[in-house]
Structure formats: structure tokens, C-alpha cells
Amino acid sequence: MRPSRTFQRLLNLVFPPVCPICQTLLNGKGNDLLLCPTCRTAIKPIHPPYCPRCGLPVPSGDGGGYLCGPCLKERRHFEVHRSSGLYEGVLKEAIHTFKYGGVFPLVRLFGDLLQPTLQTLSREYPLDVMIPVPLHIRRLRERGFNQAFLLVKELNRRIGISYEGRVLKKIKDTPVQSSLKKRERRKNLTGVFQVKDTEALKGKSVVLVDDVYTTGATVNECSRTLLKAGAERVAVLTVARAL
């Protein structure tokens, strides 16, 4: 539950809000109290040209419209992935602050970034339901929340696309993906996801939501699991994409 506007004003008087990235005192209202203007403008959005499948940016002179090397070499179970910004600098730090520091108001910043990306995606790929990439129950208990689920709820509040937060489960605890090499990441994820309710997916166009796309191994295995359970197609949406 969000605090009332009156309570929030009183709270801001006692504890003036500061930018969680650079600690600059914030002035403004609403989402202007999430990041200072300097940090907000430092976020690097992803624009075309990029790989039509995974969204990997390509040099502007190349024109785009063709699959990148990784998409030519590896099978992608999702039809398309789109991300709002590059996973570096301010955006990377903001995600870490949200994910590991529990600064939950930042979900509104990510909503600002994801909303136009999702709206553009939905025009190309009609979408029925959003599904967050799940955490294993042990990691969920340690962290206290699933960042992907909070992103889905924020997007549902803004756009109204329905979501299923409990359909896709992670049934095996695995090492953190960032500590593994590319081939090890794929092996690490084989058979770790499971769909609990196939009826909720049958014939549906799904958008799978997560915070960061790195190699794509996690969302690819999630997509394979969803398709096997009866989903018609899977698109992927993330806040940031690592290069």
C-alpha cells in the first residue's frame, strides 16, 4: 500500500528525498522524486537498428533487419525480445539498488521505461498475458520479493494487460547465472522450470518479463517450458540488456 499524498509530503519535509544513485537532493513531484534529472538523462535507451529477434543493437550504418550471430547459431524459443535500455551506468546501478537494496519506488522508474516498449511490442505481437520470470522458493525467501513480479504488477497497473504470477515455477535451485560461462548457463537451466496450470496458457500469447537480459539463457528456457505447456507464442520484455 502506498502512503497518502499528505503523509508523503510530511515525510519529505522531515527526510528530504535524494537520488539513490548520486545522492543529489531531489525537487519535484511524482516520478521526478525517483532519480535526479542528470541520472535520468544518463540512461541510454535502445533504439533501432537492432536484431529483430533478440534486440541486440547493431551499428547504425548497418541498417539492421537481419539476425545477429548468436541468434543464427542458437535456437531461440521466444519470438522476440525487446529491452528499454542498456545495462550499464545509471540504469545498471538503479536495477541493483532496486533488486538488492529493496528501494521499491524505483519500480515506477522502470515502469516509465517499460511502458512504451511494451506498447510498441504489443502492436507487433498481440499479447494475452504477462508472466514474470520466477525465483526458486529459497532465493525468494532470502530476498523477500521477486523483482520480475513487481515489474509485472506495475505494468498491469499502467496498461491493464493481465498477468499470471504463479503459473511458471522454478523447481530447482541453481547457481547464480552471472557466475557461469555461456555453455554452463544453458546446462544449469535445463529442466528447472515447470508450468503448474497448463489451462492458463493454452493458446495464449505470452510476454515474459524480467529485469535484465544477458545471454538470454534464462528467458530462452522459460520460453521453451511455456511453449511445451501450450502457449502459442512467447515474447520477452526486460528493463535492460547487457551487451
TIFIMAR-397474 format. One record per atom (N, C-alpha, C): residue in one letter; x, y, z. Coordinates in steps of 0.02 Angstrom, whole numbers, padded with zeros to 5 digits, always signed. Layout:
AXYZ;...
***
This chain:
M+00042-00060+00000;M+00000+00000+00000;M+00044+00063+00000;R+00030+00109-00045;R+00068+00170-00049;R+00044+00221+00003;P+00089+00262+00031;P+00067+00312+00080;P+00025+00365+00047;S-00018+00398+00087;S-00060+00452+00061;S-00016+00511+00040;R-00044+00554-00002;R-00005+00612-00025;R+00014+00658+00033;T-00033+00667+00080;T-00018+00710+00138;T+00039+00682+00179;F+00035+00617+00193;F+00088+00584+00232;F+00154+00588+00195;Q+00153+00578+00128;Q+00214+00580+00090;Q+00246+00650+00091;R+00204+00703+00089;R+00230+00771+00093;R+00264+00783+00160;L+00232+00760+00214;L+00261+00767+00281;L+00327+00729+00287;L+00327+00669+00258;L+00387+00629+00260;L+00444+00662+00222;N+00427+00693+00165;N+00479+00727+00125;N+00506+00789+00161;L+00465+00821+00203;L+00488+00878+00241;L+00539+00857+00294;V+00526+00801+00326;V+00570+00776+00379;V+00632+00743+00350;F+00621+00703+00298;F+00677+00668+00265;F+00675+00684+00191;P+00706+00740+00171;P+00704+00760+00100;P+00731+00704+00055;P+00695+00689+00001;P+00716+00634-00042;P+00780+00651-00080;V+00823+00600-00088;V+00884+00608-00126;V+00887+00556-00181;C+00923+00571-00233;C+00932+00524-00288;C+00969+00463-00261;P+00942+00402-00271;P+00975+00342-00244;P+01041+00325-00279;I+01055+00359-00336;I+01116+00345-00373;I+01172+00392-00352;C+01157+00459-00354;C+01211+00508-00341;C+01201+00547-00276;Q+01145+00534-00241;Q+01130+00566-00177;Q+01114+00640-00182;T+01100+00665-00242;T+01080+00735-00251;T+01010+00744-00223;L+00998+00801-00189;L+00932+00817-00162;L+00883+00824-00220;L+00825+00791-00213;L+00775+00791-00266;L+00722+00844-00254;N+00703+00878-00308;N+00648+00926-00306;N+00599+00908-00360;G+00535+00910-00344;G+00485+00894-00394;G+00429+00854-00365;K+00390+00823-00408;K+00333+00784-00387;K+00332+00717-00422;G+00295+00669-00393;G+00284+00605-00425;G+00349+00571-00444;N+00354+00550-00507;N+00412+00512-00530;N+00475+00554-00534;D+00468+00622-00529;D+00527+00664-00526;D+00566+00654-00461;L+00535+00620-00412;L+00567+00606-00349;L+00601+00538-00348;L+00610+00508-00407;L+00642+00442-00411;L+00717+00448-00427;L+00734+00488-00476;L+00803+00500-00496;L+00811+00574-00511;C+00872+00600-00501;C+00884+00669-00520;C+00886+00674-00596;P+00875+00734-00624;P+00874+00742-00697;P+00939+00719-00730;T+00996+00731-00697;T+01060+00710-00727;T+01064+00635-00735;C+01045+00598-00682;C+01047+00525-00686;C+00995+00498-00734;R+00936+00529-00734;R+00883+00504-00779;R+00905+00511-00852;T+00935+00567-00870;T+00955+00578-00940;T+01017+00536-00958;A+01052+00509-00907;A+01110+00468-00921;A+01092+00396-00940;I+01028+00377-00931;I+01006+00311-00952;I+01006+00307-01028;K+01037+00257-01055;K+01043+00251-01127;K+00989+00205-01155;P+00939+00233-01190;P+00886+00192-01218;P+00911+00152-01278;I+00875+00099-01293;I+00892+00058-01352;I+00844+00076-01408;H+00872+00097-01464;H+00833+00115-01522;H+00855+00071-01581;P+00813+00064-01633;P+00835+00029-01694;P+00894+00066-01723;P+00936+00032-01762;P+00929-00038-01783;P+00954-00088-01732;Y+00920-00145-01729;Y+00941-00199-01686;Y+00918-00266-01716;C+00945-00320-01688;C+00925-00386-01711;C+00850-00394-01703;P+00813-00414-01754;P+00741-00419-01749;P+00717-00473-01701;R+00762-00520-01683;R+00742-00573-01637;R+00759-00554-01564;C+00822-00543-01550;C+00842-00534-01479;C+00852-00461-01460;G+00848-00415-01508;G+00854-00344-01492;G+00924-00319-01481;L+00975-00357-01501;L+01044-00335-01493;L+01057-00276-01539;P+01078-00218-01511;P+01091-00160-01554;P+01148-00174-01603;V+01140-00147-01663;V+01192-00154-01714;V+01213-00085-01736;P+01272-00077-01765;P+01294-00011-01788;P+01243+00020-01835;S+01230+00084-01825;S+01177+00118-01863;S+01188+00115-01938;G+01250+00113-01960;G+01264+00110-02031;G+01245+00044-02064;D+01235-00008-02022;D+01219-00075-02049;D+01147-00081-02071;G+01105-00037-02047;G+01035-00038-02067;G+00991-00086-02028;G+01019-00139-01998;G+00979-00186-01960;G+00936-00229-02004;G+00887-00263-01972;G+00841-00305-02010;G+00865-00376-02020;Y+00923-00394-01994;Y+00949-00461-02001;Y+00965-00490-01932;L+00966-00556-01927;L+00980-00589-01863;L+01054-00581-01845;C+01067-00571-01781;C+01136-00566-01757;C+01168-00635-01755;G+01233-00637-01743;G+01270-00701-01740;G+01242-00750-01690;P+01232-00730-01627;P+01205-00777-01578;P+01137-00806-01597;C+01093-00765-01628;C+01028-00790-01648;C+01032-00838-01708;L+01084-00830-01749;L+01094-00877-01805;L+01122-00943-01780;K+01162-00940-01727;K+01195-01001-01702;K+01152-01040-01653;E+01110-01005-01614;E+01074-01038-01560;E+00998-01035-01572;R+00964-01086-01553;R+00891-01087-01561;R+00859-01044-01508;R+00817-00998-01530;R+00779-00955-01485;R+00707-00981-01481;H+00683-00996-01422;H+00615-01020-01415;H+00565-00961-01412;F+00590-00902-01394;F+00547-00843-01395;F+00549-00813-01465;E+00495-00779-01483;E+00491-00748-01549;E+00529-00683-01553;V+00527-00645-01499;V+00559-00580-01500;V+00575-00559-01428;H+00630-00522-01420;H+00646-00491-01356;H+00658-00417-01368;R+00629-00376-01324;R+00641-00305-01325;R+00659-00280-01255;S+00705-00233-01253;S+00728-00205-01190;S+00727-00130-01195;S+00720-00097-01138;S+00712-00024-01138;S+00778+00014-01140;G+00830-00014-01108;G+00893+00023-01104;G+00953-00023-01098;L+01012+00006-01103;L+01074-00032-01097;L+01090-00044-01023;Y+01112-00104-01009;Y+01129-00124-00940;Y+01199-00099-00922;E+01202-00034-00909;E+01266-00003-00891;E+01252+00062-00855;G+01303+00089-00823;G+01297+00155-00791;G+01240+00161-00742;V+01201+00214-00751;V+01147+00231-00704;V+01094+00177-00702;L+01074+00150-00761;L+01021+00100-00761;L+01043+00036-00726;K+01104+00016-00736;K+01130-00044-00702;K+01130-00033-00626;E+01152+00026-00604;E+01154+00041-00533;E+01083+00045-00504;A+01037+00074-00542;A+00968+00079-00519;A+00937+00009-00510;I+00950-00036-00556;I+00924-00104-00551;I+00954-00139-00490;H+01018-00131-00479;H+01050-00161-00420;H+01021-00132-00355;T+01009-00066-00355;T+00980-00033-00296;T+00910-00060-00282;F+00872-00070-00334;F+00804-00097-00328;F+00806-00170-00306;K+00848-00209-00340;K+00849-00282-00332;K+00881-00304-00267;Y+00936-00273-00249;Y+00973-00295-00189;Y+00967-00247-00130;G+00945-00185-00145;G+00937-00137-00091;G+00865-00128-00069;G+00819-00157-00107;G+00748-00153-00088;G+00719-00083-00093;V+00745-00041-00139;V+00718+00026-00148;V+00659+00020-00197;F+00601+00002-00170;F+00543-00017-00210;F+00514+00040-00253;P+00517+00103-00232;P+00490+00156-00276;P+00521+00157-00345;L+00581+00129-00353;L+00613+00128-00418;L+00574+00087-00469;V+00527+00046-00446;V+00486+00008-00493;V+00446+00055-00538;R+00432+00116-00513;R+00395+00164-00554;R+00440+00192-00610;L+00504+00200-00595;L+00552+00220-00647;L+00555+00168-00702;F+00559+00104-00682;F+00562+00050-00731;F+00496+00045-00769;G+00441+00061-00735;G+00377+00064-00770;G+00377+00117-00824;D+00407+00176-00808;D+00412+00229-00858;D+00451+00205-00920;L+00503+00166-00908;L+00545+00142-00963;L+00510+00086-01002;L+00477+00041-00966;L+00449-00018-00998;L+00383-00004-01034;Q+00344+00044-01009;Q+00277+00055-01037;Q+00278+00067-01113;P+00317+00115-01138;P+00317+00124-01212;P+00346+00065-01249;T+00394+00031-01219;T+00423-00028-01251;T+00371-00083-01258;L+00332-00094-01204;L+00280-00145-01206;L+00224-00126-01254;Q+00206-00062-01256;Q+00153-00040-01301;Q+00173-00049-01374;T+00236-00035-01390;T+00261-00046-01458;T+00262-00121-01473;L+00284-00161-01426;L+00287-00233-01436;L+00218-00262-01447;S+00169-00238-01409;S+00101-00265-01413;S+00067-00249-01480;R+00092-00196-01514;R+00064-00181-01580;R+00089-00231-01633;E+00149-00257-01622;E+00179-00306-01668;E+00158-00377-01651;Y+00152-00391-01586;Y+00135-00458-01562;Y+00078-00452-01512;P+00016-00463-01534;P-00041-00460-01488;P-00028-00505-01427;L-00033-00477-01368;L-00014-00512-01307;L-00075-00523-01262;D-00080-00583-01234;D-00137-00601-01191;D-00121-00595-01117;V-00060-00614-01099;V-00045-00620-01027;V+00029-00608-01014;M+00045-00575-00958;M+00114-00566-00937;M+00131-00618-00884;I+00193-00643-00888;I+00218-00692-00839;I+00287-00671-00817;P+00299-00664-00751;P+00366-00646-00728;P+00413-00707-00727;V+00476-00696-00741;V+00525-00749-00732;V+00528-00765-00657;P+00518-00828-00639;P+00513-00845-00567;P+00580-00853-00533;L+00579-00847-00467;L+00635-00864-00424;L+00620-00930-00389;H+00673-00967-00374;H+00663-01026-00332;H+00640-01004-00263;I+00601-01045-00229;I+00572-01026-00165;I+00625-01007-00114;R+00683-01039-00115;R+00735-01022-00066;R+00762-00952-00078;R+00775-00936-00141;R+00800-00869-00157;R+00747-00816-00145;L+00684-00834-00158;L+00629-00788-00145;L+00624-00771-00070;R+00633-00822-00028;R+00631-00810+00044;R+00689-00768+00068;E+00748-00778+00038;E+00807-00739+00056;E+00798-00666+00037;R+00774-00653-00024;R+00768-00584-00049;R+00704-00551-00023;G+00651-00591-00015;G+00589-00564+00010;G+00540-00542-00045;F+00563-00541-00107;F+00520-00521-00163;F+00551-00544-00228;N+00510-00550-00279;N+00533-00564-00346;N+00528-00500-00387;Q+00584-00473-00408;Q+00585-00409-00444;Q+00545-00412-00508;A+00545-00470-00542;A+00507-00476-00604;A+00432-00472-00591;F+00409-00501-00535;F+00338-00498-00518;F+00317-00426-00503;L+00360-00387-00470;L+00343-00317-00456;L+00339-00277-00521;L+00381-00293-00569;L+00378-00259-00634;L+00313-00275-00670;V+00292-00338-00667;V+00229-00359-00699;V+00170-00323-00668;K+00169-00318-00602;K+00114-00284-00568;K+00112-00210-00586;E+00170-00179-00593;E+00173-00108-00611;E+00146-00098-00682;L+00164-00142-00728;L+00140-00137-00796;L+00065-00151-00801;N+00041-00198-00761;N-00031-00212-00759;N-00069-00151-00735;R-00042-00115-00686;R-00075-00055-00659;R-00078-00001-00713;R-00027+00003-00755;R-00023+00056-00804;R-00062+00040-00868;I-00057-00022-00891;I-00082-00040-00958;I-00143-00086-00955;G-00146-00126-00903;G-00205-00169-00895;G-00199-00239-00924;I-00141-00256-00954;I-00132-00325-00978;I-00132-00371-00918;S-00170-00425-00921;S-00175-00470-00864;S-00109-00507-00852;Y-00101-00535-00794;Y-00040-00572-00779;Y-00056-00635-00739;E-00010-00683-00743;E-00013-00745-00704;E+00052-00749-00666;G+00048-00739-00601;G+00110-00737-00561;G+00132-00803-00533;R+00089-00854-00538;R+00105-00919-00506;R+00106-00977-00555;V+00095-00964-00618;V+00092-01018-00668;V+00160-01050-00680;L+00211-01008-00689;L+00278-01033-00703;L+00318-01036-00637;K+00346-01094-00623;K+00384-01105-00561;K+00456-01125-00577;K+00501-01105-00533;K+00569-01131-00537;K+00575-01185-00484;I+00583-01248-00506;I+00577-01304-00460;I+00645-01329-00435;K+00699-01304-00464;K+00766-01323-00442;K+00806-01260-00427;D+00840-01260-00371;D+00884-01204-00355;D+00949-01213-00394;T+00974-01159-00423;T+01033-01163-00465;T+01083-01109-00446;P+01147-01118-00464;P+01195-01065-00452;P+01176-01001-00489;V+01199-00944-00464;V+01185-00880-00497;V+01213-00881-00568;Q+01172-00862-00616;Q+01192-00866-00686;Q+01254-00825-00702;S+01261-00767-00670;S+01316-00722-00686;S+01384-00752-00669;S+01385-00804-00628;S+01448-00835-00609;S+01469-00890-00658;L+01427-00904-00709;L+01439-00959-00754;L+01456-00936-00825;K+01491-00979-00862;K+01505-00965-00932;K+01443-00980-00973;K+01443-00958-01036;K+01384-00963-01079;K+01357-01034-01084;R+01401-01082-01099;R+01379-01151-01107;R+01354-01179-01040;E+01388-01160-00986;E+01367-01183-00920;E+01299-01156-00901;R+01282-01094-00924;R+01217-01065-00909;R+01161-01106-00938;R+01168-01129-01000;R+01116-01169-01031;R+01107-01235-00995;K+01163-01268-00978;K+01160-01332-00942;K+01131-01323-00873;N+01147-01267-00841;N+01124-01251-00774;N+01048-01245-00770;L+01016-01226-00825;L+00945-01211-00826;L+00901-01267-00854;T+00931-01319-00880;T+00891-01372-00911;T+00845-01406-00859;G+00781-01403-00873;G+00732-01437-00831;G+00717-01405-00764;V+00735-01341-00755;V+00725-01311-00689;V+00658-01273-00684;F+00623-01262-00740;F+00560-01227-00738;F+00502-01275-00752;Q+00445-01259-00724;Q+00386-01302-00732;Q+00323-01259-00732;V+00275-01278-00775;V+00211-01243-00777;V+00162-01282-00733;K+00129-01246-00687;K+00083-01277-00640;K+00012-01282-00666;D-00006-01238-00713;D-00075-01237-00738;D-00074-01227-00813;T-00076-01282-00851;T-00071-01277-00923;T-00133-01244-00954;E-00190-01249-00921;E-00252-01220-00948;E-00246-01143-00951;A-00208-01114-00906;A-00200-01041-00905;A-00159-01016-00964;L-00124-01063-00998;L-00079-01043-01053;L-00104-01065-01122;K-00148-01112-01123;K-00167-01143-01186;K-00189-01091-01238;G-00152-01089-01294;G-00169-01044-01349;G-00154-00971-01336;K-00120-00956-01281;K-00108-00885-01263;K-00042-00859-01292;S-00043-00794-01307;S+00018-00759-01325;S+00046-00728-01261;V+00105-00748-01242;V+00134-00731-01177;V+00189-00680-01185;V+00193-00632-01139;V+00253-00590-01134;V+00286-00606-01068;L+00347-00630-01072;L+00387-00650-01015;L+00427-00589-00992;V+00423-00571-00928;V+00453-00509-00904;V+00509-00523-00854;D+00565-00488-00862;D+00621-00493-00814;D+00656-00426-00811;D+00704-00421-00766;D+00740-00357-00759;D+00797-00349-00809;V+00837-00402-00820;V+00896-00397-00862;V+00901-00456-00910;Y+00921-00441-00972;Y+00936-00492-01022;Y+01012-00492-01031;T+01044-00549-01016;T+01117-00554-01026;T+01130-00598-01087;T+01137-00663-01078;T+01146-00708-01135;T+01079-00731-01163;G+01026-00723-01124;G+00960-00747-01145;G+00945-00818-01125;A+00992-00851-01089;A+00982-00922-01072;A+00922-00932-01027;T+00911-00888-00979;T+00855-00897-00932;T+00788-00889-00968;V+00780-00834-01004;V+00715-00824-01038;V+00704-00874-01094;N+00758-00899-01123;N+00750-00949-01175;N+00723-01015-01147;E+00749-01035-01089;E+00725-01097-01058;E+00654-01087-01031;C+00639-01029-01004;C+00570-01014-00983;C+00523-01018-01042;S+00544-00990-01098;S+00502-00989-01158;S+00490-01060-01183;R+00541-01101-01183;R+00534-01171-01205;R+00482-01207-01161;T+00487-01195-01095;T+00441-01226-01048;T+00369-01203-01060;L+00360-01138-01072;L+00293-01111-01084;L+00262-01138-01148;L+00301-01142-01201;L+00277-01169-01265;L+00258-01243-01259;K+00300-01280-01224;K+00286-01351-01213;K+00221-01361-01175;A+00204-01313-01131;A+00144-01317-01091;A+00082-01293-01127;G+00090-01268-01189;G+00031-01249-01227;G+00025-01177-01249;A+00072-01134-01228;A+00071-01064-01251;A+00080-01062-01327;E+00046-01016-01359;E+00051-01011-01432;E+00116-00978-01453;R+00136-00926-01418;R+00198-00891-01434;R+00222-00855-01371;V+00287-00839-01371;V+00316-00803-01314;V+00358-00746-01339;A+00345-00687-01312;A+00389-00629-01321;A+00421-00614-01254;V+00478-00580-01254;V+00514-00566-01193;V+00524-00491-01187;L+00514-00465-01126;L+00522-00394-01111;L+00566-00386-01050;T+00619-00345-01055;T+00662-00332-00998;T+00677-00257-00992;V+00695-00237-00932;V+00713-00168-00920;V+00777-00151-00957;A+00827-00195-00950;A+00893-00179-00977;A+00923-00239-01013;R+00967-00223-01061;R+01001-00275-01098;R+01076-00266-01094;A+01111-00320-01073;A+01184-00317-01072;A+01210-00328-01142;L+01265-00295-01158;L+01296-00304-01224;L+01351-00356-01219;
***
